[in-house]
Amino acid sequence: MACQAEEFFRALGDETRLRCVALLQAEGELCVCELTHALGLAQPKVSRHLAQLRNAGVVASHRRGTWMHYMLHPELPDWARRVVAEWAAACADRAPFAEDRRALQAMPDRPEKACCA
Protein backbone atom coordinates (compact mmCIF):
# COMPACT_ATOMS: atom_id res chain seq x y z
CA MET A 1 0.00 0.00 0.00
CA ALA A 2 1.45 3.30 -0.99
CA CYS A 3 -0.35 6.14 0.72
CA GLN A 4 0.67 9.31 -1.06
CA ALA A 5 0.41 12.62 0.76
CA GLU A 6 -1.84 14.23 -1.85
CA GLU A 7 -4.31 11.30 -1.83
CA PHE A 8 -4.20 11.13 1.96
CA PHE A 9 -5.05 14.79 2.51
CA ARG A 10 -7.63 14.83 -0.29
CA ALA A 11 -9.36 11.85 1.34
CA LEU A 12 -9.50 13.72 4.64
CA GLY A 13 -10.94 16.82 2.98
CA ASP A 14 -14.54 16.03 3.87
CA GLU A 15 -16.28 16.27 7.25
CA THR A 16 -17.93 12.86 6.99
CA ARG A 17 -14.63 11.18 6.19
CA LEU A 18 -12.91 13.07 9.01
CA ARG A 19 -15.60 11.91 11.43
CA CYS A 20 -15.13 8.29 10.31
CA VAL A 21 -11.35 8.51 10.71
CA ALA A 22 -11.69 10.09 14.16
CA LEU A 23 -13.95 7.24 15.32
CA LEU A 24 -11.63 4.61 13.86
CA GLN A 25 -8.64 6.27 15.54
CA ALA A 26 -10.46 6.18 18.88
CA GLU A 27 -11.99 2.70 18.59
CA GLY A 28 -9.59 0.71 16.44
CA GLU A 29 -12.18 -1.18 14.38
CA LEU A 30 -15.84 -0.47 13.70
CA CYS A 31 -18.50 -1.98 11.51
CA VAL A 32 -20.58 0.10 9.15
CA CYS A 33 -23.60 -0.16 11.46
CA GLU A 34 -21.62 1.45 14.29
CA LEU A 35 -20.41 4.25 12.05
CA THR A 36 -23.88 4.96 10.67
CA HIS A 37 -25.32 5.03 14.18
CA ALA A 38 -22.60 7.30 15.56
CA LEU A 39 -22.73 9.71 12.63
CA GLY A 40 -26.51 9.66 12.27
CA LEU A 41 -26.17 9.17 8.52
CA ALA A 42 -27.59 6.67 6.03
CA GLN A 43 -25.58 3.52 5.37
CA PRO A 44 -25.06 4.20 1.63
CA LYS A 45 -23.57 7.63 2.37
CA VAL A 46 -21.22 6.27 5.04
CA SER A 47 -20.20 3.34 2.81
CA ARG A 48 -19.47 5.69 -0.08
CA HIS A 49 -17.15 7.79 2.11
CA LEU A 50 -15.47 4.69 3.53
CA ALA A 51 -14.83 3.47 -0.03
CA GLN A 52 -13.06 6.75 -0.79
CA LEU A 53 -10.92 6.37 2.32
CA ARG A 54 -10.14 2.77 1.38
CA ASN A 55 -9.23 3.74 -2.20
CA ALA A 56 -6.84 6.37 -0.84
CA GLY A 57 -5.20 3.79 1.45
CA VAL A 58 -6.32 5.49 4.66
CA VAL A 59 -8.51 2.63 5.89
CA ALA A 60 -8.70 -1.10 5.32
CA SER A 61 -11.74 -3.34 5.57
CA HIS A 62 -12.73 -6.94 6.01
CA ARG A 63 -16.04 -8.73 5.86
CA ARG A 64 -17.45 -10.50 8.88
CA GLY A 65 -20.65 -12.21 7.84
CA THR A 66 -22.69 -9.66 5.95
CA TRP A 67 -21.05 -6.68 7.66
CA MET A 68 -17.99 -4.74 6.64
CA HIS A 69 -15.57 -3.74 9.37
CA TYR A 70 -13.12 -0.87 8.97
CA MET A 71 -9.90 0.19 10.65
CA LEU A 72 -7.04 2.54 9.87
CA HIS A 73 -4.93 0.81 7.25
CA PRO A 74 -2.24 -1.27 8.99
CA GLU A 75 0.30 -0.14 6.37
CA LEU A 76 -0.49 3.55 6.77
CA PRO A 77 2.88 5.31 6.81
CA ASP A 78 4.12 6.49 10.20
CA TRP A 79 3.87 10.15 9.19
CA ALA A 80 0.20 9.70 8.23
CA ARG A 81 -0.58 7.74 11.40
CA ARG A 82 0.97 10.57 13.46
CA VAL A 83 -1.07 13.18 11.58
CA VAL A 84 -4.28 11.27 12.31
CA ALA A 85 -3.38 10.71 15.97
CA GLU A 86 -2.40 14.34 16.62
CA TRP A 87 -5.39 15.74 14.77
CA ALA A 88 -7.86 13.36 16.45
CA ALA A 89 -6.48 14.17 19.91
CA ALA A 90 -6.73 17.91 19.24
CA CYS A 91 -10.35 17.63 18.04
CA ALA A 92 -11.65 14.93 20.39
CA ASP A 93 -13.58 17.34 22.61
CA ARG A 94 -15.01 19.44 19.78
CA ALA A 95 -18.23 19.07 17.84
CA PRO A 96 -19.08 16.93 15.99
CA PHE A 97 -16.37 14.48 17.06
CA ALA A 98 -17.26 14.36 20.77
CA GLU A 99 -20.93 13.86 19.92
CA ASP A 100 -20.05 11.02 17.55
CA ARG A 101 -18.14 9.20 20.29
CA ARG A 102 -20.99 9.70 22.76
CA ALA A 103 -23.53 8.39 20.24
CA LEU A 104 -21.36 5.35 19.58
CA GLN A 105 -20.99 4.62 23.29
CA ALA A 106 -24.76 4.87 23.73
CA MET A 107 -25.51 2.54 20.81
CA PRO A 108 -27.65 -0.39 21.88
CA ASP A 109 -26.82 -3.81 20.46
CA ARG A 110 -23.25 -3.10 19.43
CA PRO A 111 -21.87 -5.68 16.95
CA GLU A 112 -20.61 -8.18 19.48
CA LYS A 113 -24.17 -8.38 20.78
CA ALA A 114 -26.60 -8.32 17.87
CA CYS A 115 -26.42 -5.99 14.88
CA CYS A 116 -23.70 -7.72 12.90
CA ALA A 117 -22.68 -10.77 14.87
C-alpha positions as CSV (number, residue, x, y, z in Angstrom):
1,M,0.0,0.0,0.0
2,A,1.4,3.3,-1.0
3,C,-0.4,6.1,0.7
4,Q,0.7,9.3,-1.1
5,A,0.4,12.6,0.8
6,E,-1.8,14.2,-1.8
7,E,-4.3,11.3,-1.8
8,F,-4.2,11.1,2.0
9,F,-5.0,14.8,2.5
10,R,-7.6,14.8,-0.3
11,A,-9.4,11.9,1.3
12,L,-9.5,13.7,4.6
13,G,-10.9,16.8,3.0
14,D,-14.5,16.0,3.9
15,E,-16.3,16.3,7.2
16,T,-17.9,12.9,7.0
17,R,-14.6,11.2,6.2
18,L,-12.9,13.1,9.0
19,R,-15.6,11.9,11.4
20,C,-15.1,8.3,10.3
21,V,-11.4,8.5,10.7
22,A,-11.7,10.1,14.2
23,L,-13.9,7.2,15.3
24,L,-11.6,4.6,13.9
25,Q,-8.6,6.3,15.5
26,A,-10.5,6.2,18.9
27,E,-12.0,2.7,18.6
28,G,-9.6,0.7,16.4
29,E,-12.2,-1.2,14.4
30,L,-15.8,-0.5,13.7
31,C,-18.5,-2.0,11.5
32,V,-20.6,0.1,9.2
33,C,-23.6,-0.2,11.5
34,E,-21.6,1.4,14.3
35,L,-20.4,4.3,12.0
36,T,-23.9,5.0,10.7
37,H,-25.3,5.0,14.2
38,A,-22.6,7.3,15.6
39,L,-22.7,9.7,12.6
40,G,-26.5,9.7,12.3
41,L,-26.2,9.2,8.5
42,A,-27.6,6.7,6.0
43,Q,-25.6,3.5,5.4
44,P,-25.1,4.2,1.6
45,K,-23.6,7.6,2.4
46,V,-21.2,6.3,5.0
47,S,-20.2,3.3,2.8
48,R,-19.5,5.7,-0.1
49,H,-17.2,7.8,2.1
50,L,-15.5,4.7,3.5
51,A,-14.8,3.5,0.0
52,Q,-13.1,6.8,-0.8
53,L,-10.9,6.4,2.3
54,R,-10.1,2.8,1.4
55,N,-9.2,3.7,-2.2
56,A,-6.8,6.4,-0.8
57,G,-5.2,3.8,1.5
58,V,-6.3,5.5,4.7
59,V,-8.5,2.6,5.9
60,A,-8.7,-1.1,5.3
61,S,-11.7,-3.3,5.6
62,H,-12.7,-6.9,6.0
63,R,-16.0,-8.7,5.9
64,R,-17.4,-10.5,8.9
65,G,-20.6,-12.2,7.8
66,T,-22.7,-9.7,5.9
67,W,-21.1,-6.7,7.7
68,M,-18.0,-4.7,6.6
69,H,-15.6,-3.7,9.4
70,Y,-13.1,-0.9,9.0
71,M,-9.9,0.2,10.6
72,L,-7.0,2.5,9.9
73,H,-4.9,0.8,7.3
74,P,-2.2,-1.3,9.0
75,E,0.3,-0.1,6.4
76,L,-0.5,3.5,6.8
77,P,2.9,5.3,6.8
78,D,4.1,6.5,10.2
79,W,3.9,10.1,9.2
80,A,0.2,9.7,8.2
81,R,-0.6,7.7,11.4
82,R,1.0,10.6,13.5
83,V,-1.1,13.2,11.6
84,V,-4.3,11.3,12.3
85,A,-3.4,10.7,16.0
86,E,-2.4,14.3,16.6
87,W,-5.4,15.7,14.8
88,A,-7.9,13.4,16.4
89,A,-6.5,14.2,19.9
90,A,-6.7,17.9,19.2
91,C,-10.4,17.6,18.0
92,A,-11.6,14.9,20.4
93,D,-13.6,17.3,22.6
94,R,-15.0,19.4,19.8
95,A,-18.2,19.1,17.8
96,P,-19.1,16.9,16.0
97,F,-16.4,14.5,17.1
98,A,-17.3,14.4,20.8
99,E,-20.9,13.9,19.9
100,D,-20.0,11.0,17.5
101,R,-18.1,9.2,20.3
102,R,-21.0,9.7,22.8
103,A,-23.5,8.4,20.2
104,L,-21.4,5.4,19.6
105,Q,-21.0,4.6,23.3
106,A,-24.8,4.9,23.7
107,M,-25.5,2.5,20.8
108,P,-27.7,-0.4,21.9
109,D,-26.8,-3.8,20.5
110,R,-23.2,-3.1,19.4
111,P,-21.9,-5.7,17.0
112,E,-20.6,-8.2,19.5
113,K,-24.2,-8.4,20.8
114,A,-26.6,-8.3,17.9
115,C,-26.4,-6.0,14.9
116,C,-23.7,-7.7,12.9
117,A,-22.7,-10.8,14.9
